[in-house]
Amino acid sequence: MVTLSELQLKEVILIEDGRRLGNITDLDINPDTGKIEAIIIMVKDKKGSLFSKADELIVGWNQIVRIGSDVILVREAKGPLLLTQT
């Protein structure tokens, strides 16, 4: 079994181009089934401002290709599974 704190240490990377998305900050869990439906990643603006607003990136659980010892590889979703929310 893997805990949330262990998942938060792993970096999330897109398998298509190797782009680093960030680290997991939270999980979206279905309250009826108890299953994880998505991982939530905080993505900071790349401009490097101290006061830049972080966005949430939601990656559907079915987009995860592999959870390794130090990274999580995900497929890029075309549509609502990979969302940026402000």
PDB file with one MODEL, atoms N, CA, C and O in Angstrom:
MODEL        1
ATOM      1  N   MET A   1       0.847  -1.170   0.000  1.00  0.00           N
ATOM      2  CA  MET A   1       0.000   0.000   0.000  1.00  0.00           C
ATOM      3  C   MET A   1       0.900   1.243   0.000  1.00  0.00           C
ATOM      4  O   MET A   1       1.932   1.280   0.670  1.00  0.00           O
ATOM      5  N   VAL A   2       0.488   2.249  -0.760  1.00  0.00           N
ATOM      6  CA  VAL A   2       1.222   3.501  -0.854  1.00  0.00           C
ATOM      7  C   VAL A   2       0.401   4.594  -0.175  1.00  0.00           C
ATOM      8  O   VAL A   2      -0.805   4.702  -0.397  1.00  0.00           O
ATOM      9  N   THR A   3       1.058   5.400   0.649  1.00  0.00           N
ATOM     10  CA  THR A   3       0.360   6.473   1.341  1.00  0.00           C
ATOM     11  C   THR A   3       0.431   7.763   0.517  1.00  0.00           C
ATOM     12  O   THR A   3       1.259   7.884  -0.386  1.00  0.00           O
ATOM     13  N   LEU A   4      -0.442   8.721   0.833  1.00  0.00           N
ATOM     14  CA  LEU A   4      -0.438  10.006   0.151  1.00  0.00           C
ATOM     15  C   LEU A   4       0.896  10.702   0.340  1.00  0.00           C
ATOM     16  O   LEU A   4       1.414  11.299  -0.604  1.00  0.00           O
ATOM     17  N   SER A   5       1.462  10.642   1.528  1.00  0.00           N
ATOM     18  CA  SER A   5       2.746  11.308   1.771  1.00  0.00           C
ATOM     19  C   SER A   5       3.860  10.707   0.912  1.00  0.00           C
ATOM     20  O   SER A   5       4.775  11.425   0.507  1.00  0.00           O
ATOM     21  N   GLU A   6       3.799   9.416   0.631  1.00  0.00           N
ATOM     22  CA  GLU A   6       4.777   8.795  -0.268  1.00  0.00           C
ATOM     23  C   GLU A   6       4.557   9.250  -1.708  1.00  0.00           C
ATOM     24  O   GLU A   6       5.519   9.492  -2.438  1.00  0.00           O
ATOM     25  N   LEU A   7       3.303   9.364  -2.117  1.00  0.00           N
ATOM     26  CA  LEU A   7       2.998   9.842  -3.469  1.00  0.00           C
ATOM     27  C   LEU A   7       3.433  11.296  -3.657  1.00  0.00           C
ATOM     28  O   LEU A   7       3.876  11.676  -4.741  1.00  0.00           O
ATOM     29  N   GLN A   8       3.309  12.099  -2.616  1.00  0.00           N
ATOM     30  CA  GLN A   8       3.657  13.518  -2.715  1.00  0.00           C
ATOM     31  C   GLN A   8       5.141  13.738  -2.962  1.00  0.00           C
ATOM     32  O   GLN A   8       5.526  14.796  -3.460  1.00  0.00           O
ATOM     33  N   LEU A   9       5.980  12.771  -2.627  1.00  0.00           N
ATOM     34  CA  LEU A   9       7.418  12.891  -2.855  1.00  0.00           C
ATOM     35  C   LEU A   9       7.803  12.619  -4.307  1.00  0.00           C
ATOM     36  O   LEU A   9       8.899  12.982  -4.737  1.00  0.00           O
ATOM     37  N   LYS A  10       6.916  11.988  -5.059  1.00  0.00           N
ATOM     38  CA  LYS A  10       7.211  11.608  -6.440  1.00  0.00           C
ATOM     39  C   LYS A  10       6.836  12.749  -7.398  1.00  0.00           C
ATOM     40  O   LYS A  10       5.810  13.408  -7.230  1.00  0.00           O
ATOM     41  N   GLU A  11       7.687  12.963  -8.398  1.00  0.00           N
ATOM     42  CA  GLU A  11       7.413  13.997  -9.389  1.00  0.00           C
ATOM     43  C   GLU A  11       6.554  13.398 -10.502  1.00  0.00           C
ATOM     44  O   GLU A  11       6.777  12.263 -10.923  1.00  0.00           O
ATOM     45  N   VAL A  12       5.567  14.169 -10.978  1.00  0.00           N
ATOM     46  CA  VAL A  12       4.678  13.717 -12.041  1.00  0.00           C
ATOM     47  C   VAL A  12       5.232  14.228 -13.374  1.00  0.00           C
ATOM     48  O   VAL A  12       5.480  15.422 -13.544  1.00  0.00           O
ATOM     49  N   ILE A  13       5.422  13.288 -14.325  1.00  0.00           N
ATOM     50  CA  ILE A  13       6.045  13.607 -15.605  1.00  0.00           C
ATOM     51  C   ILE A  13       5.166  13.086 -16.737  1.00  0.00           C
ATOM     52  O   ILE A  13       4.635  11.978 -16.666  1.00  0.00           O
ATOM     53  N   LEU A  14       5.020  13.916 -17.800  1.00  0.00           N
ATOM     54  CA  LEU A  14       4.298  13.487 -19.000  1.00  0.00           C
ATOM     55  C   LEU A  14       5.172  12.532 -19.790  1.00  0.00           C
ATOM     56  O   LEU A  14       6.333  12.833 -20.069  1.00  0.00           O
ATOM     57  N   ILE A  15       4.624  11.392 -20.149  1.00  0.00           N
ATOM     58  CA  ILE A  15       5.401  10.368 -20.840  1.00  0.00           C
ATOM     59  C   ILE A  15       5.699  10.774 -22.288  1.00  0.00           C
ATOM     60  O   ILE A  15       6.710  10.341 -22.840  1.00  0.00           O
ATOM     61  N   GLU A  16       4.851  11.590 -22.913  1.00  0.00           N
ATOM     62  CA  GLU A  16       5.037  11.954 -24.319  1.00  0.00           C
ATOM     63  C   GLU A  16       6.286  12.806 -24.555  1.00  0.00           C
ATOM     64  O   GLU A  16       7.037  12.566 -25.501  1.00  0.00           O
ATOM     65  N   ASP A  17       6.505  13.803 -23.689  1.00  0.00           N
ATOM     66  CA  ASP A  17       7.615  14.729 -23.941  1.00  0.00           C
ATOM     67  C   ASP A  17       8.546  14.931 -22.743  1.00  0.00           C
ATOM     68  O   ASP A  17       9.485  15.722 -22.826  1.00  0.00           O
ATOM     69  N   GLY A  18       8.306  14.236 -21.643  1.00  0.00           N
ATOM     70  CA  GLY A  18       9.180  14.345 -20.482  1.00  0.00           C
ATOM     71  C   GLY A  18       8.984  15.610 -19.662  1.00  0.00           C
ATOM     72  O   GLY A  18       9.776  15.900 -18.766  1.00  0.00           O
ATOM     73  N   ARG A  19       7.932  16.366 -19.963  1.00  0.00           N
ATOM     74  CA  ARG A  19       7.666  17.614 -19.235  1.00  0.00           C
ATOM     75  C   ARG A  19       7.290  17.307 -17.791  1.00  0.00           C
ATOM     76  O   ARG A  19       6.488  16.413 -17.518  1.00  0.00           O
ATOM     77  N   ARG A  20       7.885  18.065 -16.871  1.00  0.00           N
ATOM     78  CA  ARG A  20       7.600  17.900 -15.442  1.00  0.00           C
ATOM     79  C   ARG A  20       6.374  18.730 -15.077  1.00  0.00           C
ATOM     80  O   ARG A  20       6.326  19.936 -15.318  1.00  0.00           O
ATOM     81  N   LEU A  21       5.397  18.066 -14.497  1.00  0.00           N
ATOM     82  CA  LEU A  21       4.161  18.751 -14.113  1.00  0.00           C
ATOM     83  C   LEU A  21       4.211  19.265 -12.683  1.00  0.00           C
ATOM     84  O   LEU A  21       3.589  20.279 -12.367  1.00  0.00           O
ATOM     85  N   GLY A  22       4.935  18.585 -11.827  1.00  0.00           N
ATOM     86  CA  GLY A  22       4.995  18.978 -10.421  1.00  0.00           C
ATOM     87  C   GLY A  22       4.798  17.777  -9.524  1.00  0.00           C
ATOM     88  O   GLY A  22       5.008  16.634  -9.929  1.00  0.00           O
ATOM     89  N   ASN A  23       4.390  18.056  -8.300  1.00  0.00           N
ATOM     90  CA  ASN A  23       4.170  17.001  -7.311  1.00  0.00           C
ATOM     91  C   ASN A  23       2.702  16.967  -6.898  1.00  0.00           C
ATOM     92  O   ASN A  23       2.005  17.981  -6.956  1.00  0.00           O
ATOM     93  N   ILE A  24       2.252  15.813  -6.488  1.00  0.00           N
ATOM     94  CA  ILE A  24       0.868  15.627  -6.050  1.00  0.00           C
ATOM     95  C   ILE A  24       0.638  16.384  -4.746  1.00  0.00           C
ATOM     96  O   ILE A  24       1.439  16.302  -3.815  1.00  0.00           O
ATOM     97  N   THR A  25      -0.460  17.115  -4.697  1.00  0.00           N
ATOM     98  CA  THR A  25      -0.824  17.805  -3.466  1.00  0.00           C
ATOM     99  C   THR A  25      -2.054  17.186  -2.809  1.00  0.00           C
ATOM    100  O   THR A  25      -2.258  17.314  -1.602  1.00  0.00           O
ATOM    101  N   ASP A  26      -2.881  16.505  -3.631  1.00  0.00           N
ATOM    102  CA  ASP A  26      -4.120  15.943  -3.087  1.00  0.00           C
ATOM    103  C   ASP A  26      -4.617  14.845  -4.008  1.00  0.00           C
ATOM    104  O   ASP A  26      -4.104  14.664  -5.113  1.00  0.00           O
ATOM    105  N   LEU A  27      -5.611  14.123  -3.549  1.00  0.00           N
ATOM    106  CA  LEU A  27      -6.263  13.075  -4.324  1.00  0.00           C
ATOM    107  C   LEU A  27      -7.751  13.354  -4.405  1.00  0.00           C
ATOM    108  O   LEU A  27      -8.337  13.896  -3.468  1.00  0.00           O
ATOM    109  N   ASP A  28      -8.367  12.987  -5.523  1.00  0.00           N
ATOM    110  CA  ASP A  28      -9.819  13.060  -5.664  1.00  0.00           C
ATOM    111  C   ASP A  28     -10.340  11.642  -5.484  1.00  0.00           C
ATOM    112  O   ASP A  28     -10.080  10.763  -6.306  1.00  0.00           O
ATOM    113  N   ILE A  29     -11.080  11.429  -4.397  1.00  0.00           N
ATOM    114  CA  ILE A  29     -11.563  10.096  -4.046  1.00  0.00           C
ATOM    115  C   ILE A  29     -13.080  10.054  -4.147  1.00  0.00           C
ATOM    116  O   ILE A  29     -13.769  10.940  -3.640  1.00  0.00           O
ATOM    117  N   ASN A  30     -13.596   9.025  -4.800  1.00  0.00           N
ATOM    118  CA  ASN A  30     -15.035   8.833  -4.914  1.00  0.00           C
ATOM    119  C   ASN A  30     -15.564   8.412  -3.544  1.00  0.00           C
ATOM    120  O   ASN A  30     -15.150   7.378  -3.021  1.00  0.00           O
ATOM    121  N   PRO A  31     -16.474   9.196  -2.952  1.00  0.00           N
ATOM    122  CA  PRO A  31     -16.961   8.874  -1.604  1.00  0.00           C
ATOM    123  C   PRO A  31     -17.808   7.601  -1.538  1.00  0.00           C
ATOM    124  O   PRO A  31     -17.922   6.985  -0.479  1.00  0.00           O
ATOM    125  N   ASP A  32     -18.401   7.209  -2.666  1.00  0.00           N
ATOM    126  CA  ASP A  32     -19.242   6.015  -2.670  1.00  0.00           C
ATOM    127  C   ASP A  32     -18.421   4.725  -2.753  1.00  0.00           C
ATOM    128  O   ASP A  32     -18.733   3.736  -2.090  1.00  0.00           O
ATOM    129  N   THR A  33     -17.368   4.750  -3.577  1.00  0.00           N
ATOM    130  CA  THR A  33     -16.577   3.533  -3.782  1.00  0.00           C
ATOM    131  C   THR A  33     -15.270   3.531  -3.002  1.00  0.00           C
ATOM    132  O   THR A  33     -14.694   2.471  -2.760  1.00  0.00           O
ATOM    133  N   GLY A  34     -14.797   4.716  -2.606  1.00  0.00           N
ATOM    134  CA  GLY A  34     -13.515   4.815  -1.914  1.00  0.00           C
ATOM    135  C   GLY A  34     -12.320   4.708  -2.833  1.00  0.00           C
ATOM    136  O   GLY A  34     -11.185   4.622  -2.365  1.00  0.00           O
ATOM    137  N   LYS A  35     -12.556   4.711  -4.147  1.00  0.00           N
ATOM    138  CA  LYS A  35     -11.473   4.593  -5.121  1.00  0.00           C
ATOM    139  C   LYS A  35     -10.958   5.966  -5.529  1.00  0.00           C
ATOM    140  O   LYS A  35     -11.712   6.938  -5.574  1.00  0.00           O
ATOM    141  N   ILE A  36      -9.658   6.032  -5.828  1.00  0.00           N
ATOM    142  CA  ILE A  36      -9.049   7.275  -6.298  1.00  0.00           C
ATOM    143  C   ILE A  36      -9.483   7.505  -7.741  1.00  0.00           C
ATOM    144  O   ILE A  36      -9.343   6.619  -8.584  1.00  0.00           O
ATOM    145  N   GLU A  37     -10.009   8.692  -8.025  1.00  0.00           N
ATOM    146  CA  GLU A  37     -10.437   9.023  -9.381  1.00  0.00           C
ATOM    147  C   GLU A  37      -9.442   9.921 -10.094  1.00  0.00           C
ATOM    148  O   GLU A  37      -9.360   9.899 -11.322  1.00  0.00           O
ATOM    149  N   ALA A  38      -8.677  10.719  -9.335  1.00  0.00           N
ATOM    150  CA  ALA A  38      -7.720  11.636  -9.955  1.00  0.00           C
ATOM    151  C   ALA A  38      -6.670  12.055  -8.935  1.00  0.00           C
ATOM    152  O   ALA A  38      -6.867  11.960  -7.724  1.00  0.00           O
ATOM    153  N   ILE A  39      -5.539  12.524  -9.476  1.00  0.00           N
ATOM    154  CA  ILE A  39      -4.520  13.142  -8.635  1.00  0.00           C
ATOM    155  C   ILE A  39      -4.539  14.634  -8.919  1.00  0.00           C
ATOM    156  O   ILE A  39      -4.814  15.056 -10.042  1.00  0.00           O
ATOM    157  N   ILE A  40      -4.249  15.420  -7.913  1.00  0.00           N
ATOM    158  CA  ILE A  40      -4.266  16.872  -8.056  1.00  0.00           C
ATOM    159  C   ILE A  40      -2.846  17.385  -7.842  1.00  0.00           C
ATOM    160  O   ILE A  40      -2.190  17.062  -6.851  1.00  0.00           O
ATOM    161  N   ILE A  41      -2.390  18.195  -8.801  1.00  0.00           N
ATOM    162  CA  ILE A  41      -1.027  18.718  -8.787  1.00  0.00           C
ATOM    163  C   ILE A  41      -1.099  20.233  -8.763  1.00  0.00           C
ATOM    164  O   ILE A  41      -1.874  20.830  -9.510  1.00  0.00           O
ATOM    165  N   MET A  42      -0.296  20.863  -7.909  1.00  0.00           N
ATOM    166  CA  MET A  42      -0.186  22.319  -7.902  1.00  0.00           C
ATOM    167  C   MET A  42       0.916  22.714  -8.871  1.00  0.00           C
ATOM    168  O   MET A  42       2.059  22.278  -8.736  1.00  0.00           O
ATOM    169  N   VAL A  43       0.569  23.542  -9.845  1.00  0.00           N
ATOM    170  CA  VAL A  43       1.529  24.000 -10.841  1.00  0.00           C
ATOM    171  C   VAL A  43       1.697  25.494 -10.670  1.00  0.00           C
ATOM    172  O   VAL A  43       0.738  26.252 -10.819  1.00  0.00           O
ATOM    173  N   LYS A  44       2.917  25.924 -10.357  1.00  0.00           N
ATOM    174  CA  LYS A  44       3.187  27.353 -10.221  1.00  0.00           C
ATOM    175  C   LYS A  44       3.507  27.939 -11.578  1.00  0.00           C
ATOM    176  O   LYS A  44       4.016  27.254 -12.465  1.00  0.00           O
ATOM    177  N   ASP A  45       3.202  29.213 -11.727  1.00  0.00           N
ATOM    178  CA  ASP A  45       3.525  29.920 -12.948  1.00  0.00           C
ATOM    179  C   ASP A  45       5.036  29.908 -13.140  1.00  0.00           C
ATOM    180  O   ASP A  45       5.783  30.156 -12.193  1.00  0.00           O
ATOM    181  N   LYS A  46       5.489  29.624 -14.350  1.00  0.00           N
ATOM    182  CA  LYS A  46       6.922  29.512 -14.629  1.00  0.00           C
ATOM    183  C   LYS A  46       7.639  30.857 -14.630  1.00  0.00           C
ATOM    184  O   LYS A  46       8.862  30.883 -14.771  1.00  0.00           O
ATOM    185  N   LYS A  47       6.935  31.971 -14.480  1.00  0.00           N
ATOM    186  CA  LYS A  47       7.584  33.278 -14.512  1.00  0.00           C
ATOM    187  C   LYS A  47       8.405  33.535 -13.260  1.00  0.00           C
ATOM    188  O   LYS A  47       9.234  34.446 -13.247  1.00  0.00           O
ATOM    189  N   GLY A  48       8.195  32.759 -12.215  1.00  0.00           N
ATOM    190  CA  GLY A  48       9.035  32.825 -11.036  1.00  0.00           C
ATOM    191  C   GLY A  48       8.697  33.925 -10.049  1.00  0.00           C
ATOM    192  O   GLY A  48       9.498  34.217  -9.161  1.00  0.00           O
ATOM    193  N   SER A  49       7.557  34.531 -10.177  1.00  0.00           N
ATOM    194  CA  SER A  49       7.163  35.579  -9.253  1.00  0.00           C
ATOM    195  C   SER A  49       6.841  34.984  -7.890  1.00  0.00           C
ATOM    196  O   SER A  49       6.246  33.910  -7.796  1.00  0.00           O
ATOM    197  N   LEU A  50       7.235  35.682  -6.848  1.00  0.00           N
ATOM    198  CA  LEU A  50       6.966  35.227  -5.491  1.00  0.00           C
ATOM    199  C   LEU A  50       5.468  35.169  -5.222  1.00  0.00           C
ATOM    200  O   LEU A  50       5.000  34.322  -4.461  1.00  0.00           O
ATOM    201  N   PHE A  51       4.720  36.067  -5.845  1.00  0.00           N
ATOM    202  CA  PHE A  51       3.282  36.147  -5.607  1.00  0.00           C
ATOM    203  C   PHE A  51       2.472  35.516  -6.731  1.00  0.00           C
ATOM    204  O   PHE A  51       1.273  35.769  -6.841  1.00  0.00           O
ATOM    205  N   SER A  52       3.102  34.708  -7.558  1.00  0.00           N
ATOM    206  CA  SER A  52       2.371  34.086  -8.659  1.00  0.00           C
ATOM    207  C   SER A  52       1.357  33.088  -8.104  1.00  0.00           C
ATOM    208  O   SER A  52       1.600  32.416  -7.102  1.00  0.00           O
ATOM    209  N   LYS A  53       0.232  33.013  -8.777  1.00  0.00           N
ATOM    210  CA  LYS A  53      -0.847  32.133  -8.341  1.00  0.00           C
ATOM    211  C   LYS A  53      -0.599  30.720  -8.852  1.00  0.00           C
ATOM    212  O   LYS A  53      -0.263  30.531 -10.021  1.00  0.00           O
ATOM    213  N   ALA A  54      -0.758  29.756  -8.005  1.00  0.00           N
ATOM    214  CA  ALA A  54      -0.603  28.356  -8.396  1.00  0.00           C
ATOM    215  C   ALA A  54      -1.937  27.843  -8.935  1.00  0.00           C
ATOM    216  O   ALA A  54      -3.001  28.163  -8.406  1.00  0.00           O
ATOM    217  N   ASP A  55      -1.859  27.043  -9.995  1.00  0.00           N
ATOM    218  CA  ASP A  55      -3.045  26.426 -10.571  1.00  0.00           C
ATOM    219  C   ASP A  55      -3.097  24.969 -10.163  1.00  0.00           C
ATOM    220  O   ASP A  55      -2.072  24.353  -9.872  1.00  0.00           O
ATOM    221  N   GLU A  56      -4.297  24.427 -10.144  1.00  0.00           N
ATOM    222  CA  GLU A  56      -4.472  22.999  -9.896  1.00  0.00           C
ATOM    223  C   GLU A  56      -4.556  22.278 -11.224  1.00  0.00           C
ATOM    224  O   GLU A  56      -5.283  22.699 -12.123  1.00  0.00           O
ATOM    225  N   LEU A  57      -3.823  21.211 -11.343  1.00  0.00           N
ATOM    226  CA  LEU A  57      -3.877  20.357 -12.515  1.00  0.00           C
ATOM    227  C   LEU A  57      -4.460  19.034 -12.052  1.00  0.00           C
ATOM    228  O   LEU A  57      -3.918  18.387 -11.156  1.00  0.00           O
ATOM    229  N   ILE A  58      -5.562  18.635 -12.664  1.00  0.00           N
ATOM    230  CA  ILE A  58      -6.243  17.404 -12.263  1.00  0.00           C
ATOM    231  C   ILE A  58      -5.988  16.347 -13.332  1.00  0.00           C
ATOM    232  O   ILE A  58      -6.338  16.528 -14.498  1.00  0.00           O
ATOM    233  N   VAL A  59      -5.373  15.241 -12.918  1.00  0.00           N
ATOM    234  CA  VAL A  59      -5.036  14.156 -13.834  1.00  0.00           C
ATOM    235  C   VAL A  59      -5.843  12.931 -13.435  1.00  0.00           C
ATOM    236  O   VAL A  59      -5.737  12.450 -12.307  1.00  0.00           O
ATOM    237  N   GLY A  60      -6.651  12.427 -14.363  1.00  0.00           N
ATOM    238  CA  GLY A  60      -7.467  11.246 -14.097  1.00  0.00           C
ATOM    239  C   GLY A  60      -6.614  10.032 -13.781  1.00  0.00           C
ATOM    240  O   GLY A  60      -5.544   9.856 -14.364  1.00  0.00           O
ATOM    241  N   TRP A  61      -7.072   9.200 -12.868  1.00  0.00           N
ATOM    242  CA  TRP A  61      -6.324   8.021 -12.443  1.00  0.00           C
ATOM    243  C   TRP A  61      -6.010   7.108 -13.626  1.00  0.00           C
ATOM    244  O   TRP A  61      -4.966   6.456 -13.651  1.00  0.00           O
ATOM    245  N   ASN A  62      -6.914   7.062 -14.607  1.00  0.00           N
ATOM    246  CA  ASN A  62      -6.692   6.197 -15.774  1.00  0.00           C
ATOM    247  C   ASN A  62      -5.629   6.755 -16.721  1.00  0.00           C
ATOM    248  O   ASN A  62      -5.242   6.071 -17.668  1.00  0.00           O
ATOM    249  N   GLN A  63      -5.152   7.971 -16.492  1.00  0.00           N
ATOM    250  CA  GLN A  63      -4.079   8.550 -17.304  1.00  0.00           C
ATOM    251  C   GLN A  63      -2.697   8.181 -16.769  1.00  0.00           C
ATOM    252  O   GLN A  63      -1.688   8.450 -17.423  1.00  0.00           O
ATOM    253  N   ILE A  64      -2.643   7.571 -15.593  1.00  0.00           N
ATOM    254  CA  ILE A  64      -1.360   7.174 -15.010  1.00  0.00           C
ATOM    255  C   ILE A  64      -0.872   5.907 -15.709  1.00  0.00           C
ATOM    256  O   ILE A  64      -1.584   4.906 -15.783  1.00  0.00           O
ATOM    257  N   VAL A  65       0.363   5.973 -16.222  1.00  0.00           N
ATOM    258  CA  VAL A  65       0.965   4.839 -16.913  1.00  0.00           C
ATOM    259  C   VAL A  65       1.725   3.961 -15.925  1.00  0.00           C
ATOM    260  O   VAL A  65       1.582   2.738 -15.939  1.00  0.00           O
ATOM    261  N   ARG A  66       2.538   4.588 -15.061  1.00  0.00           N
ATOM    262  CA  ARG A  66       3.328   3.824 -14.109  1.00  0.00           C
ATOM    263  C   ARG A  66       3.678   4.695 -12.911  1.00  0.00           C
ATOM    264  O   ARG A  66       3.963   5.884 -13.051  1.00  0.00           O
ATOM    265  N   ILE A  67       3.651   4.084 -11.737  1.00  0.00           N
ATOM    266  CA  ILE A  67       4.131   4.742 -10.521  1.00  0.00           C
ATOM    267  C   ILE A  67       5.442   4.069 -10.166  1.00  0.00           C
ATOM    268  O   ILE A  67       5.468   2.907  -9.758  1.00  0.00           O
ATOM    269  N   GLY A  68       6.537   4.813 -10.326  1.00  0.00           N
ATOM    270  CA  GLY A  68       7.860   4.269 -10.059  1.00  0.00           C
ATOM    271  C   GLY A  68       8.344   4.626  -8.668  1.00  0.00           C
ATOM    272  O   GLY A  68       7.578   5.118  -7.838  1.00  0.00           O
ATOM    273  N   SER A  69       9.621   4.375  -8.418  1.00  0.00           N
ATOM    274  CA  SER A  69      10.175   4.636  -7.098  1.00  0.00           C
ATOM    275  C   SER A  69      10.320   6.124  -6.812  1.00  0.00           C
ATOM    276  O   SER A  69      10.248   6.542  -5.656  1.00  0.00           O
ATOM    277  N   ASP A  70      10.526   6.941  -7.871  1.00  0.00           N
ATOM    278  CA  ASP A  70      10.678   8.383  -7.637  1.00  0.00           C
ATOM    279  C   ASP A  70       9.864   9.262  -8.577  1.00  0.00           C
ATOM    280  O   ASP A  70       9.832  10.478  -8.393  1.00  0.00           O
ATOM    281  N   VAL A  71       9.204   8.683  -9.579  1.00  0.00           N
ATOM    282  CA  VAL A  71       8.369   9.464 -10.499  1.00  0.00           C
ATOM    283  C   VAL A  71       7.051   8.758 -10.775  1.00  0.00           C
ATOM    284  O   VAL A  71       6.908   7.551 -10.578  1.00  0.00           O
ATOM    285  N   ILE A  72       6.091   9.557 -11.240  1.00  0.00           N
ATOM    286  CA  ILE A  72       4.812   9.034 -11.705  1.00  0.00           C
ATOM    287  C   ILE A  72       4.682   9.466 -13.161  1.00  0.00           C
ATOM    288  O   ILE A  72       4.678  10.661 -13.455  1.00  0.00           O
ATOM    289  N   LEU A  73       4.576   8.499 -14.077  1.00  0.00           N
ATOM    290  CA  LEU A  73       4.454   8.790 -15.497  1.00  0.00           C
ATOM    291  C   LEU A  73       2.982   8.826 -15.875  1.00  0.00           C
ATOM    292  O   LEU A  73       2.225   7.911 -15.549  1.00  0.00           O
ATOM    293  N   VAL A  74       2.577   9.902 -16.573  1.00  0.00           N
ATOM    294  CA  VAL A  74       1.181  10.049 -16.978  1.00  0.00           C
ATOM    295  C   VAL A  74       1.106  10.331 -18.474  1.00  0.00           C
ATOM    296  O   VAL A  74       2.033  10.889 -19.061  1.00  0.00           O
ATOM    297  N   ARG A  75      -0.009   9.936 -19.078  1.00  0.00           N
ATOM    298  CA  ARG A  75      -0.308  10.253 -20.470  1.00  0.00           C
ATOM    299  C   ARG A  75      -0.992  11.601 -20.518  1.00  0.00           C
ATOM    300  O   ARG A  75      -1.755  11.951 -19.618  1.00  0.00           O
ATOM    301  N   GLU A  76      -0.720  12.356 -21.567  1.00  0.00           N
ATOM    302  CA  GLU A  76      -1.405  13.640 -21.727  1.00  0.00           C
ATOM    303  C   GLU A  76      -2.821  13.367 -22.205  1.00  0.00           C
ATOM    304  O   GLU A  76      -3.031  12.656 -23.187  1.00  0.00           O
ATOM    305  N   ALA A  77      -3.774  13.930 -21.513  1.00  0.00           N
ATOM    306  CA  ALA A  77      -5.183  13.728 -21.856  1.00  0.00           C
ATOM    307  C   ALA A  77      -5.624  14.784 -22.844  1.00  0.00           C
ATOM    308  O   ALA A  77      -5.228  15.946 -22.749  1.00  0.00           O
ATOM    309  N   LYS A  78      -6.429  14.382 -23.771  1.00  0.00           N
ATOM    310  CA  LYS A  78      -7.047  15.318 -24.704  1.00  0.00           C
ATOM    311  C   LYS A  78      -8.483  15.500 -24.248  1.00  0.00           C
ATOM    312  O   LYS A  78      -9.350  14.707 -24.614  1.00  0.00           O
ATOM    313  N   GLY A  79      -8.743  16.508 -23.473  1.00  0.00           N
ATOM    314  CA  GLY A  79     -10.097  16.732 -22.993  1.00  0.00           C
ATOM    315  C   GLY A  79     -10.162  16.927 -21.504  1.00  0.00           C
ATOM    316  O   GLY A  79      -9.234  17.468 -20.903  1.00  0.00           O
ATOM    317  N   PRO A  80     -11.256  16.490 -20.895  1.00  0.00           N
ATOM    318  CA  PRO A  80     -11.533  16.860 -19.506  1.00  0.00           C
ATOM    319  C   PRO A  80     -10.737  16.120 -18.433  1.00  0.00           C
ATOM    320  O   PRO A  80     -10.887  16.422 -17.250  1.00  0.00           O
ATOM    321  N   LEU A  81      -9.883  15.145 -18.819  1.00  0.00           N
ATOM    322  CA  LEU A  81      -9.179  14.403 -17.784  1.00  0.00           C
ATOM    323  C   LEU A  81      -7.946  15.131 -17.254  1.00  0.00           C
ATOM    324  O   LEU A  81      -7.499  14.865 -16.139  1.00  0.00           O
ATOM    325  N   LEU A  82      -7.392  16.054 -18.053  1.00  0.00           N
ATOM    326  CA  LEU A  82      -6.222  16.824 -17.630  1.00  0.00           C
ATOM    327  C   LEU A  82      -6.632  18.282 -17.674  1.00  0.00           C
ATOM    328  O   LEU A  82      -6.579  18.912 -18.731  1.00  0.00           O
ATOM    329  N   LEU A  83      -7.040  18.824 -16.541  1.00  0.00           N
ATOM    330  CA  LEU A  83      -7.633  20.149 -16.488  1.00  0.00           C
ATOM    331  C   LEU A  83      -6.806  21.104 -15.650  1.00  0.00           C
ATOM    332  O   LEU A  83      -6.205  20.711 -14.650  1.00  0.00           O
ATOM    333  N   THR A  84      -6.780  22.335 -16.057  1.00  0.00           N
ATOM    334  CA  THR A  84      -6.185  23.380 -15.230  1.00  0.00           C
ATOM    335  C   THR A  84      -7.338  24.193 -14.664  1.00  0.00           C
ATOM    336  O   THR A  84      -8.188  24.683 -15.408  1.00  0.00           O
ATOM    337  N   GLN A  85      -7.362  24.331 -13.356  1.00  0.00           N
ATOM    338  CA  GLN A  85      -8.424  25.108 -12.725  1.00  0.00           C
ATOM    339  C   GLN A  85      -7.810  26.255 -11.971  1.00  0.00           C
ATOM    340  O   GLN A  85      -6.762  26.105 -11.343  1.00  0.00           O
ATOM    341  N   THR A  86      -8.459  27.411 -12.030  1.00  0.00           N
ATOM    342  CA  THR A  86      -7.963  28.594 -11.316  1.00  0.00           C
ATOM    343  C   THR A  86      -8.857  28.925 -10.154  1.00  0.00           C
ATOM    344  O   THR A  86      -8.601  29.889  -9.433  1.00  0.00           O
TER     345      THR A  86
ENDMDL
END
